Amino acid sequence: MSEESRTPKENLPEYQQFAHLKPNFIGMREAARKYKVPVTTLHTWVKKGAILIESKPQKYKRLVNEADVAYCAYVYHRTEKGESKKIRKHVFNEDGTPFKPKSQNMLER
């Protein structure tokens, strides 16, 4: 396990640029439109724990943490441009940090 993978996502520079959004919660559809990510992808990230949801949903809306959504969308779109779709399938590790293929990790050594 690399040193970088032990760093919580909230401490990564990629996440820090969205930290000011941490107190904000927005609806799933609004988040999908604003960050140009499919709603189904957001649902997947919520299930995996990459995006925090508000414990008390408002009526029929499921509210998600905007900082988490912005960070995940940033990683998703960055990966979308530079990686193949096969790699894009695994955008995040279980701890919420960006997924790096083994070949990329070996190149960085």
C-alpha positions in Angstrom: 0.0 0.0 0.0 1.5 3.3 -1.0 1.8 6.4 1.3 -0.7 8.3 -1.0 -3.4 5.7 -0.7 -3.4 6.0 3.2 -4.2 9.7 2.9 -7.9 10.4 3.5 -9.6 11.9 0.4 -10.3 15.1 2.4 -6.6 15.8 2.7 -5.8 15.4 -1.0 -5.1 18.6 -2.9 -7.7 17.6 -5.5 -10.4 17.6 -2.7 -9.1 20.7 -1.0 -10.0 22.9 -3.9 -13.7 22.0 -3.2 -13.5 22.1 0.6 -15.4 25.4 0.7 -18.5 23.5 -0.5 -18.4 21.0 2.4 -21.3 22.6 4.3 -23.5 22.6 1.2 -26.0 19.8 0.4 -27.8 19.6 -3.0 -30.2 17.3 -4.7 -29.0 14.4 -6.8 -30.5 15.7 -10.1 -29.2 19.2 -9.5 -25.7 17.8 -8.7 -25.9 15.6 -11.9 -26.7 18.7 -14.0 -24.3 21.1 -12.3 -21.3 18.7 -12.5 -22.2 16.9 -15.7 -22.2 13.4 -14.3 -25.0 10.8 -14.8 -27.4 10.4 -11.9 -26.8 6.6 -12.0 -23.0 7.3 -11.5 -23.8 9.6 -8.5 -26.0 6.8 -7.0 -23.1 4.3 -7.4 -20.7 6.7 -5.7 -23.2 7.2 -2.8 -23.5 3.4 -2.4 -19.7 3.0 -2.3 -19.4 5.8 0.3 -17.5 8.3 -1.9 -20.3 10.8 -1.5 -21.9 11.7 1.8 -25.7 11.9 1.9 -27.7 14.0 4.4 -29.2 11.7 7.0 -32.6 13.3 6.9 -33.9 13.5 3.3 -36.1 16.5 2.4 -39.4 15.1 1.2 -38.5 13.0 -1.8 -35.1 14.6 -2.4 -31.9 12.8 -1.6 -29.4 15.5 -0.6 -25.7 14.9 -1.2 -22.6 16.8 0.0 -21.6 19.2 -2.7 -17.8 19.1 -1.9 -17.9 15.3 -2.3 -19.8 15.6 -5.6 -17.4 18.3 -7.0 -14.4 16.2 -6.1 -15.7 13.0 -7.6 -16.8 14.8 -10.7 -13.4 16.4 -11.0 -11.7 13.0 -10.8 -14.3 11.4 -13.1 -13.9 14.1 -15.9 -10.1 14.1 -15.5 -10.1 10.3 -15.9 -12.6 10.5 -18.8 -10.3 12.6 -20.8 -7.0 10.8 -20.2 -7.9 7.1 -19.6 -9.7 4.3 -21.5 -13.3 3.4 -20.6 -12.0 0.2 -19.0 -9.9 2.1 -16.5 -12.7 4.8 -16.0 -14.9 2.0 -14.7 -12.7 2.1 -11.5 -12.6 5.8 -10.8 -12.1 5.5 -7.0 -10.4 3.1 -4.6 -12.5 1.9 -1.6 -11.2 4.8 0.6 -12.4 7.4 -1.9 -9.0 8.3 -3.3 -8.5 8.3 -7.1 -7.9 4.9 -8.6 -4.5 4.4 -10.3 -3.9 1.4 -12.5 -1.0 -0.8 -11.5 1.0 0.2 -14.6 0.7 3.9 -13.7 1.9 3.1 -10.1 4.9 1.3 -11.4 5.9 4.2 -13.7 5.8 6.6 -10.8 8.4 4.6 -8.8 
